[in-house]
Amino acid sequence: MGAMKRSLLITAILIVLISLLSFALDLSFYNSFETLCMGETFTGIANDENALFYNPAGLANGNGWVLKLPNMDTDMSYGAASATVKALTHIDEIKSVLNSGDNVKIGTYFLNNYSKTLSGRNDLLFRSNAYLGYEGDNFAGVISAIGQGYGTSFVSEDIIPFISLHAKAAAYVQASAAAAFGMQNLKISFGGTYRYGYVMPHIYSIDNLSILMVNSSTFDPDLTYEATSDADLGVKISWKNVTFGGLWHGILNPQDSNVRIGVGYASKVFSIGIDFEKLFDNRYSFFRRLHMGLQYTPFDFVHFYGGLSAGWLTGGVKLNIGSLGFYVGTYVLNYGYHAGYDYQRMYTIGFEL
């Protein structure tokens, strides 16, 4: 392999590591740490702030005034996480190799230490949200903001290097409202969300290494954005601690819409639920639509999550220390139409105030 090819391969690998750290998959649907670690199970439960995204009807839960400052989640697949940790723990070694100016030495170092780690498909997701509003027993109104990013790369294991890299990002402002009525132990809630935002669908879009040989400026980010808007409608029926919920996500964009239903049991200490997504899309198998999850809060400062998402186990833990929340967990991104296929295992870490 020539020095030029080695140099291009090194540059591409570094771009994968660095750009992914700067920039979440379906950018039209926000996924929180809690719901992802519960196997994306929350349409029926919908009893906290995650109702903003999975069922706005659940906002009428009587929590009073609510304020959440921006949090930050960073999620990586195994290859990207391993390469990032390795790079951060060997930063002085990397600086020394780069400062040598020897392309052969640089190429050999990164090929030997990072190409195998990054081989195959790797994903990285970044997301953040903040909100302010009032959640009453019979009425709720919340304004929220969302920022999301997604990056994916592919590094081949072949002798001839092949690298692809794609990244996109989006930001939205949402207005959500809910109303409820009931008698005795029965409560029925209705809610809706309207969001407006901007999507950058091609921050990076590099299909293979040969493009770089012709024009290295391909690495320049494309910040062209597209304005977009959409709306969701939700309903929730509660009988004591047993709940049922439905969500019609993406009303204004029928080609991307998603109808979800869920049932659950929710208390202060324990919640469990079952969700079905893509309800009217016949391309998806039964078990691919199925999501199951639970949340256990033995003490106010610790929360445990577990779930099953399209056949794959998920889980996580969140600690609240004063006003600071810290969490870690794992879940899967499901790409295909059948459970157990075409997925990516992700590992998430984040904090919030």
Sine and cosine of phi, psi and omega as CSV:
sin_phi,cos_phi,sin_psi,cos_psi,sin_omega,cos_omega
0.00,0.00,0.77,-0.63,-0.05,-1.00
-0.95,0.32,0.28,-0.96,-0.03,-1.00
-0.88,0.47,-0.59,0.80,-0.01,-1.00
-0.90,0.44,-0.69,0.72,0.00,-1.00
-0.90,0.44,-0.64,0.77,0.02,-1.00
-0.89,0.46,-0.70,0.71,-0.02,-1.00
-0.88,0.47,-0.66,0.75,0.02,-1.00
-0.92,0.40,-0.64,0.77,0.02,-1.00
-0.90,0.44,-0.68,0.73,0.04,-1.00
-0.86,0.50,-0.75,0.66,-0.01,-1.00
-0.86,0.50,-0.68,0.73,-0.02,-1.00
-0.90,0.43,-0.67,0.74,0.01,-1.00
-0.89,0.45,-0.68,0.73,0.02,-1.00
-0.90,0.44,-0.63,0.78,0.04,-1.00
-0.89,0.46,-0.65,0.76,0.05,-1.00
-0.84,0.54,-0.75,0.67,-0.05,-1.00
-0.91,0.41,-0.71,0.70,-0.12,-0.99
-0.98,0.19,-0.71,0.70,-0.07,-1.00
-0.93,0.37,-0.58,0.82,0.03,-1.00
-0.91,0.41,-0.54,0.84,0.03,-1.00
-0.94,0.34,-0.35,0.94,-0.01,-1.00
-1.00,0.01,-0.52,0.85,-0.09,-1.00
-0.98,-0.21,0.00,0.00,0.00,0.00
0.00,0.00,0.28,-0.96,-0.56,-0.83
-0.98,0.20,-0.97,0.22,0.11,-0.99
-0.98,0.21,0.99,-0.14,-0.12,-0.99
-0.96,0.29,-0.10,0.99,0.03,-1.00
-1.00,0.01,-0.06,1.00,-0.04,-1.00
-0.67,-0.74,0.92,-0.40,-0.03,-1.00
-0.97,0.25,0.73,-0.68,0.04,-1.00
-0.87,-0.50,0.86,-0.51,-0.02,-1.00
-1.00,0.04,0.30,-0.96,0.06,-1.00
-0.82,0.57,-0.75,0.66,-0.08,-1.00
-0.87,0.49,-0.74,0.67,-0.07,-1.00
-0.95,0.32,-0.58,0.81,0.06,-1.00
-0.89,0.46,-0.70,0.72,0.00,-1.00
-0.95,0.30,-0.29,0.96,0.13,-0.99
-1.00,-0.04,0.30,0.95,0.00,-1.00
0.96,0.29,0.46,0.89,-0.08,-1.00
0.83,0.55,0.76,0.65,-0.04,-1.00
-0.89,-0.46,0.98,-0.18,0.01,-1.00
-0.39,-0.92,-0.07,1.00,-0.05,-1.00
-0.88,0.47,-0.65,0.76,0.00,-1.00
-0.99,0.14,-0.62,0.78,-0.04,-1.00
-0.94,0.35,-0.87,0.49,0.13,-0.99
0.60,0.80,0.86,0.52,-0.07,-1.00
-0.85,-0.53,0.24,0.97,0.10,-1.00
-0.56,-0.83,-0.28,-0.96,-0.11,-0.99
-0.89,0.46,-0.34,0.94,0.03,-1.00
-0.92,0.38,-0.21,0.98,0.11,-0.99
-0.87,0.49,-0.39,0.92,0.07,-1.00
-0.79,0.61,-0.55,0.84,-0.13,-0.99
-0.93,-0.36,-0.51,0.86,-0.07,-1.00
-0.98,-0.18,-0.33,0.94,0.07,-1.00
-0.05,-1.00,1.00,-0.05,-0.07,-1.00
-0.88,0.48,-0.30,0.95,0.06,-1.00
-0.88,0.47,-0.43,0.90,-0.01,-1.00
-0.97,0.25,-0.05,1.00,0.02,-1.00
-0.93,0.36,-0.41,0.91,-0.01,-1.00
-0.99,0.16,0.92,0.40,-0.03,-1.00
-0.92,-0.39,0.03,1.00,0.09,-1.00
0.98,0.21,0.59,0.80,0.02,-1.00
-1.00,-0.02,-0.12,0.99,-0.02,-1.00
0.98,0.19,-0.44,-0.90,-0.01,-1.00
-0.94,0.34,0.69,-0.72,-0.03,-1.00
-0.77,-0.64,0.63,-0.78,0.06,-1.00
-0.62,-0.78,0.79,-0.62,0.08,-1.00
-0.77,-0.64,0.84,-0.55,0.06,-1.00
-0.98,0.21,0.30,-0.95,-0.04,-1.00
-0.85,0.53,0.75,-0.67,0.12,-0.99
-0.98,-0.19,0.00,-1.00,0.04,-1.00
-0.57,-0.82,0.84,-0.55,0.09,-1.00
-0.90,-0.44,0.70,-0.72,0.13,-0.99
-0.79,-0.62,0.85,-0.53,-0.08,-1.00
-0.84,-0.55,0.71,-0.70,-0.02,-1.00
-0.73,-0.68,0.53,-0.85,0.20,-0.98
-0.97,0.25,0.16,-0.99,-0.15,-0.99
-0.86,0.51,-0.71,0.70,-0.06,-1.00
-0.89,0.45,-0.74,0.67,0.00,-1.00
-0.90,0.44,-0.65,0.76,0.01,-1.00
-0.91,0.42,-0.70,0.71,-0.01,-1.00
-0.89,0.45,-0.69,0.72,0.00,-1.00
-0.91,0.41,-0.63,0.77,0.00,-1.00
-0.91,0.41,-0.74,0.67,0.03,-1.00
-0.87,0.50,-0.69,0.73,0.00,-1.00
-0.89,0.46,-0.69,0.72,0.00,-1.00
-0.90,0.43,-0.67,0.74,-0.02,-1.00
-0.92,0.39,-0.54,0.84,-0.01,-1.00
-1.00,0.06,-0.10,0.99,0.04,-1.00
-0.81,-0.59,0.54,0.84,-0.12,-0.99
-0.90,0.44,-0.63,0.77,0.01,-1.00
-0.91,0.41,-0.63,0.78,0.03,-1.00
-0.90,0.44,-0.67,0.74,0.01,-1.00
-0.90,0.44,-0.69,0.73,0.03,-1.00
-0.86,0.52,-0.68,0.74,-0.01,-1.00
-0.89,0.46,-0.68,0.73,0.00,-1.00
-0.91,0.41,-0.70,0.72,-0.02,-1.00
-0.91,0.41,-0.60,0.80,-0.02,-1.00
-0.95,0.32,-0.26,0.97,-0.01,-1.00
-0.92,0.38,-0.47,0.88,-0.01,-1.00
0.95,0.32,0.11,0.99,-0.01,-1.00
-1.00,-0.06,0.96,-0.28,-0.06,-1.00
-0.87,0.50,-0.62,0.79,0.01,-1.00
-0.90,0.43,-0.70,0.72,0.01,-1.00
-0.91,0.42,-0.69,0.72,0.00,-1.00
-0.89,0.45,-0.73,0.68,-0.01,-1.00
-0.88,0.48,-0.71,0.71,0.01,-1.00
-0.88,0.47,-0.65,0.76,-0.03,-1.00
-0.88,0.47,-0.77,0.64,-0.06,-1.00
-0.96,0.29,-0.56,0.83,0.07,-1.00
-0.90,0.44,-0.66,0.75,-0.03,-1.00
-0.96,0.27,-0.50,0.86,-0.15,-0.99
-0.96,-0.26,-0.37,0.93,-0.12,-0.99
-0.78,-0.62,-0.41,0.91,-0.07,-1.00
-0.90,0.44,-0.64,0.77,0.01,-1.00
-0.94,0.34,-0.60,0.80,0.01,-1.00
-0.90,0.45,-0.62,0.79,-0.06,-1.00
-1.00,-0.07,0.06,1.00,-0.04,-1.00
-0.90,0.43,0.54,-0.84,-0.06,-1.00
1.00,0.10,-0.27,-0.96,-0.06,-1.00
-1.00,0.02,0.67,-0.74,0.07,-1.00
-0.73,-0.68,0.63,-0.77,0.01,-1.00
-0.81,-0.59,0.50,-0.87,0.15,-0.99
-0.66,-0.75,0.70,-0.72,0.03,-1.00
-0.83,-0.56,0.60,-0.80,0.09,-1.00
-0.73,-0.68,0.68,-0.73,0.04,-1.00
-0.46,-0.89,0.44,-0.90,0.04,-1.00
-0.43,-0.90,0.53,-0.85,0.07,-1.00
-0.52,-0.85,0.40,-0.91,0.07,-1.00
-0.57,-0.82,0.46,-0.89,-0.01,-1.00
-0.41,-0.91,0.35,-0.94,0.04,-1.00
-0.57,-0.82,0.69,-0.73,0.02,-1.00
0.11,-0.99,-0.17,-0.99,-0.02,-1.00
-0.80,-0.59,0.78,-0.63,0.04,-1.00
-0.88,-0.48,0.98,-0.22,0.01,-1.00
-0.98,-0.18,0.01,-1.00,0.02,-1.00
-0.93,0.37,-0.54,0.84,-0.08,-1.00
-0.86,-0.50,-0.14,0.99,-0.01,-1.00
-0.48,-0.88,0.55,-0.84,0.06,-1.00
-0.55,-0.84,0.57,-0.82,0.11,-0.99
-0.58,-0.81,0.81,-0.59,-0.10,-0.99
-0.66,-0.75,0.69,-0.73,0.15,-0.99
-0.95,-0.31,0.75,-0.66,-0.04,-1.00
-0.68,-0.73,0.35,-0.94,0.06,-1.00
-0.76,-0.65,0.62,-0.78,-0.07,-1.00
-0.74,-0.67,0.69,-0.72,0.16,-0.99
-0.80,-0.60,0.73,-0.69,-0.05,-1.00
-0.62,-0.78,0.45,-0.89,0.08,-1.00
-0.53,-0.85,0.43,-0.90,0.00,-1.00
-0.56,-0.83,0.71,-0.71,0.08,-1.00
-0.72,-0.70,0.63,-0.78,0.06,-1.00
-0.67,-0.74,0.60,-0.80,0.01,-1.00
-0.68,-0.73,0.36,-0.93,0.10,-1.00
-0.67,-0.74,0.80,-0.59,0.05,-1.00
-0.85,-0.52,0.85,-0.53,-0.06,-1.00
-0.98,0.22,0.35,-0.94,0.08,-1.00
-0.99,-0.13,0.10,1.00,-0.05,-1.00
-0.96,0.27,0.27,-0.96,0.05,-1.00
-0.90,0.44,-0.65,0.76,0.07,-1.00
-0.99,0.12,0.88,-0.48,-0.09,-1.00
-0.91,0.42,0.67,-0.75,0.07,-1.00
-0.69,-0.73,0.84,-0.54,-0.02,-1.00
-0.73,-0.69,0.73,-0.68,0.17,-0.99
-0.81,-0.59,0.51,-0.86,-0.06,-1.00
-0.54,-0.84,0.79,-0.61,0.04,-1.00
-0.69,-0.72,0.65,-0.76,0.02,-1.00
-0.56,-0.83,0.54,-0.84,0.05,-1.00
-0.51,-0.86,0.26,-0.97,-0.03,-1.00
-0.47,-0.88,0.29,-0.96,-0.01,-1.00
-0.41,-0.91,0.42,-0.91,0.09,-1.00
-0.63,-0.78,0.67,-0.74,-0.06,-1.00
-0.72,-0.70,0.46,-0.89,0.25,-0.97
-0.89,-0.45,0.71,-0.70,-0.05,-1.00
-0.84,-0.55,0.55,-0.83,0.18,-0.98
-0.84,-0.54,0.84,-0.54,-0.05,-1.00
-0.83,-0.56,0.57,-0.82,0.04,-1.00
-0.57,-0.82,0.49,-0.87,0.01,-1.00
-0.56,-0.83,0.51,-0.86,0.07,-1.00
-0.69,-0.72,0.53,-0.85,-0.07,-1.00
-0.62,-0.79,0.45,-0.90,0.14,-0.99
-0.54,-0.84,0.36,-0.93,-0.02,-1.00
-0.08,-1.00,0.05,-1.00,0.06,-1.00
-0.52,-0.86,0.68,-0.73,-0.08,-1.00
0.80,0.60,-0.87,-0.49,-0.08,-1.00
-1.00,-0.07,-0.01,1.00,-0.02,-1.00
-0.99,-0.13,0.73,-0.68,0.03,-1.00
-0.66,-0.75,0.75,-0.66,0.02,-1.00
-0.86,-0.52,0.79,-0.62,-0.04,-1.00
-0.82,-0.57,0.56,-0.83,0.10,-0.99
-0.79,-0.61,0.60,-0.80,-0.01,-1.00
-0.49,-0.87,0.34,-0.94,0.02,-1.00
-0.52,-0.86,0.37,-0.93,0.02,-1.00
-0.68,-0.73,0.69,-0.72,0.17,-0.99
-0.87,-0.49,0.74,-0.67,0.00,-1.00
-0.76,-0.65,0.52,-0.85,0.04,-1.00
-0.70,-0.71,0.69,-0.72,-0.04,-1.00
-0.27,-0.96,-0.15,-0.99,-0.02,-1.00
-0.76,-0.65,0.69,-0.73,-0.01,-1.00
-0.87,-0.48,0.72,-0.69,0.15,-0.99
-0.95,-0.30,0.99,-0.10,-0.18,-0.98
-0.98,0.18,-0.23,0.97,-0.08,-1.00
-0.63,-0.77,0.87,0.48,0.07,-1.00
-0.87,0.49,-0.75,0.66,0.19,-0.98
-0.77,-0.63,0.62,-0.78,0.10,-0.99
-0.47,-0.88,1.00,0.03,-0.05,-1.00
-0.89,-0.45,0.87,-0.50,-0.11,-0.99
-1.00,0.05,-0.56,0.83,0.03,-1.00
-0.30,-0.95,0.21,-0.98,-0.11,-0.99
-0.91,0.41,-0.48,0.88,-0.05,-1.00
-0.88,0.48,-0.49,0.87,0.03,-1.00
-0.88,0.47,-0.62,0.79,-0.03,-1.00
-0.92,0.40,-0.54,0.84,0.00,-1.00
-0.92,0.40,-0.51,0.86,0.00,-1.00
-0.99,0.11,-0.66,0.75,-0.09,-1.00
-0.52,-0.85,0.99,-0.16,-0.04,-1.00
-0.94,0.34,-0.26,0.96,0.01,-1.00
-0.94,0.35,-0.07,1.00,0.07,-1.00
-0.83,0.56,-0.41,0.91,-0.01,-1.00
-0.95,0.31,-0.25,0.97,0.01,-1.00
-0.88,0.47,0.79,-0.61,-0.03,-1.00
-0.92,0.38,0.60,-0.80,0.07,-1.00
-0.98,-0.22,0.95,-0.32,-0.06,-1.00
-0.99,-0.16,0.36,0.93,0.08,-1.00
-0.89,0.45,0.76,-0.64,-0.07,-1.00
-0.87,-0.49,0.35,-0.94,0.04,-1.00
-0.81,-0.58,0.76,-0.66,0.06,-1.00
-0.97,0.25,0.61,-0.80,-0.02,-1.00
-0.52,-0.85,0.46,-0.89,0.07,-1.00
-0.59,-0.81,0.40,-0.92,-0.01,-1.00
-0.30,-0.96,0.08,-1.00,-0.03,-1.00
-0.51,-0.86,0.46,-0.89,0.06,-1.00
-0.79,-0.61,0.48,-0.88,0.14,-0.99
-0.77,-0.64,0.65,-0.76,-0.01,-1.00
-0.67,-0.75,0.39,-0.92,0.08,-1.00
-0.67,-0.75,0.57,-0.82,0.03,-1.00
-0.63,-0.78,0.73,-0.68,0.04,-1.00
-0.85,-0.53,0.81,-0.58,-0.03,-1.00
-0.86,-0.51,0.70,-0.71,0.14,-0.99
-0.79,-0.61,0.98,-0.20,-0.16,-0.99
0.84,0.53,-0.89,-0.46,-0.02,-1.00
-0.99,-0.13,-0.02,1.00,0.00,-1.00
-1.00,-0.07,0.72,-0.69,-0.11,-0.99
-0.74,-0.67,0.44,-0.90,0.13,-0.99
-0.71,-0.71,0.65,-0.76,-0.01,-1.00
-0.60,-0.80,0.42,-0.91,0.07,-1.00
-0.64,-0.77,0.57,-0.82,0.01,-1.00
-0.70,-0.72,0.75,-0.67,0.19,-0.98
-0.94,-0.33,0.98,-0.20,-0.06,-1.00
-0.99,-0.10,0.71,-0.70,0.07,-1.00
0.98,0.18,0.73,0.68,-0.04,-1.00
-0.89,0.45,-0.62,0.79,-0.09,-1.00
-0.99,0.16,-0.18,0.98,0.01,-1.00
-0.78,-0.63,0.98,0.19,-0.12,-0.99
-0.82,0.57,-0.51,0.86,-0.03,-1.00
-0.93,0.37,-0.37,0.93,0.01,-1.00
-0.92,-0.38,0.17,0.99,-0.08,-1.00
-0.94,0.33,0.38,-0.93,-0.04,-1.00
-0.57,-0.82,0.87,-0.49,0.06,-1.00
-0.98,-0.19,0.82,-0.57,-0.02,-1.00
-0.84,-0.55,0.54,-0.84,0.17,-0.99
-0.73,-0.69,0.41,-0.91,0.01,-1.00
-0.38,-0.93,0.44,-0.90,0.11,-0.99
-0.80,-0.60,0.44,-0.90,-0.02,-1.00
-0.27,-0.96,0.12,-0.99,0.12,-0.99
-0.78,-0.63,0.79,-0.61,-0.09,-1.00
-0.72,-0.70,0.79,-0.62,0.13,-0.99
-0.71,-0.70,-0.01,-1.00,-0.02,-1.00
-0.93,0.38,-0.45,0.89,-0.08,-1.00
-0.97,-0.22,-0.54,0.84,-0.18,-0.98
-0.62,-0.78,0.72,-0.69,0.08,-1.00
-0.70,-0.71,0.62,-0.78,0.04,-1.00
-0.58,-0.82,0.59,-0.81,-0.05,-1.00
-0.41,-0.91,0.23,-0.97,0.08,-1.00
-0.74,-0.67,0.76,-0.65,0.03,-1.00
-0.85,-0.53,0.49,-0.87,0.20,-0.98
-0.80,-0.60,0.80,-0.61,0.03,-1.00
-0.95,-0.31,0.09,-1.00,0.03,-1.00
0.73,0.68,0.75,0.66,-0.21,-0.98
-0.87,0.49,-0.58,0.81,-0.09,-1.00
-0.93,-0.36,0.31,0.95,0.05,-1.00
-0.98,-0.22,0.97,-0.24,-0.12,-0.99
-0.94,0.33,-0.13,0.99,0.03,-1.00
-0.95,0.32,-0.38,0.93,-0.08,-1.00
-1.00,-0.04,0.71,-0.70,0.04,-1.00
-0.96,0.27,0.26,-0.97,-0.04,-1.00
-0.84,0.54,-0.77,0.64,-0.07,-1.00
-0.96,0.28,-0.36,0.93,0.11,-0.99
-0.94,0.34,-0.52,0.85,0.02,-1.00
-0.98,0.22,-0.35,0.94,-0.19,-0.98
-0.98,0.18,0.74,-0.68,0.09,-1.00
-0.71,-0.70,0.70,-0.71,0.03,-1.00
-0.74,-0.68,0.62,-0.79,-0.03,-1.00
-0.37,-0.93,0.30,-0.95,0.05,-1.00
-0.56,-0.83,0.41,-0.91,0.09,-1.00
-0.72,-0.69,0.72,-0.70,-0.01,-1.00
-0.78,-0.62,0.81,-0.58,-0.03,-1.00
-0.83,-0.56,1.00,0.08,-0.03,-1.00
-0.94,0.35,-0.49,0.87,0.04,-1.00
-0.67,-0.74,0.35,-0.94,-0.05,-1.00
-0.88,0.47,-0.44,0.90,-0.11,-0.99
-0.99,-0.11,-0.01,1.00,0.00,-1.00
-0.68,-0.74,0.69,-0.72,0.01,-1.00
-0.76,-0.65,0.72,-0.69,0.06,-1.00
-0.92,-0.39,0.64,-0.77,-0.02,-1.00
-0.78,-0.63,0.57,-0.82,0.08,-1.00
-0.47,-0.88,0.39,-0.92,-0.02,-1.00
-0.13,-0.99,0.02,-1.00,0.05,-1.00
-0.72,-0.70,0.88,-0.48,-0.04,-1.00
-0.86,-0.50,0.95,-0.31,0.03,-1.00
0.77,0.63,0.65,0.76,0.06,-1.00
1.00,-0.07,-0.04,1.00,-0.05,-1.00
-0.89,-0.45,0.64,-0.77,-0.02,-1.00
-0.97,0.24,0.60,-0.80,0.07,-1.00
-0.74,-0.67,0.28,-0.96,0.03,-1.00
0.02,-1.00,0.32,-0.95,0.02,-1.00
-0.09,-1.00,0.11,-0.99,0.03,-1.00
-0.63,-0.78,0.60,-0.80,0.01,-1.00
-0.78,-0.63,0.73,-0.69,0.02,-1.00
-0.90,-0.44,0.71,-0.70,0.08,-1.00
-0.94,-0.34,0.90,-0.44,0.01,-1.00
-0.89,-0.46,0.99,-0.17,-0.12,-0.99
0.91,0.42,-0.81,-0.59,0.01,-1.00
-1.00,-0.03,0.00,1.00,-0.05,-1.00
-0.98,-0.21,0.75,-0.66,0.09,-1.00
-0.92,-0.38,0.69,-0.73,0.00,-1.00
-0.76,-0.65,0.69,-0.73,-0.07,-1.00
-0.55,-0.84,0.46,-0.89,0.08,-1.00
-0.64,-0.77,0.47,-0.88,0.00,-1.00
-0.07,-1.00,-0.03,-1.00,0.04,-1.00
-0.61,-0.79,0.53,-0.85,0.00,-1.00
-0.40,-0.92,-0.08,-1.00,0.02,-1.00
-0.79,-0.61,0.53,-0.85,0.20,-0.98
-0.99,-0.10,0.84,-0.54,-0.03,-1.00
-0.98,-0.22,0.88,-0.47,-0.06,-1.00
-0.98,-0.18,-0.51,0.86,-0.17,-0.99
-1.00,-0.04,-0.16,-0.99,-0.03,-1.00
-0.98,-0.18,-0.04,1.00,-0.03,-1.00
-0.76,-0.65,0.59,-0.81,-0.01,-1.00
-0.91,0.41,0.63,-0.78,0.08,-1.00
1.00,0.06,0.05,1.00,-0.01,-1.00
-0.77,-0.63,0.42,-0.91,0.14,-0.99
0.76,0.65,0.94,0.33,-0.06,-1.00
-0.66,-0.75,0.18,-0.98,0.10,-1.00
-0.65,-0.76,0.84,-0.55,0.07,-1.00
-0.97,0.24,0.77,-0.64,-0.04,-1.00
-0.87,-0.50,0.47,-0.88,0.04,-1.00
-0.82,-0.57,0.79,-0.62,-0.15,-0.99
-0.86,-0.51,0.57,-0.82,0.08,-1.00
-0.60,-0.80,0.59,-0.81,-0.03,-1.00
-0.19,-0.98,0.10,-0.99,0.06,-1.00
-0.53,-0.85,0.34,-0.94,0.02,-1.00
-0.50,-0.87,0.34,-0.94,0.06,-1.00
-0.94,-0.33,0.00,0.00,0.00,0.00
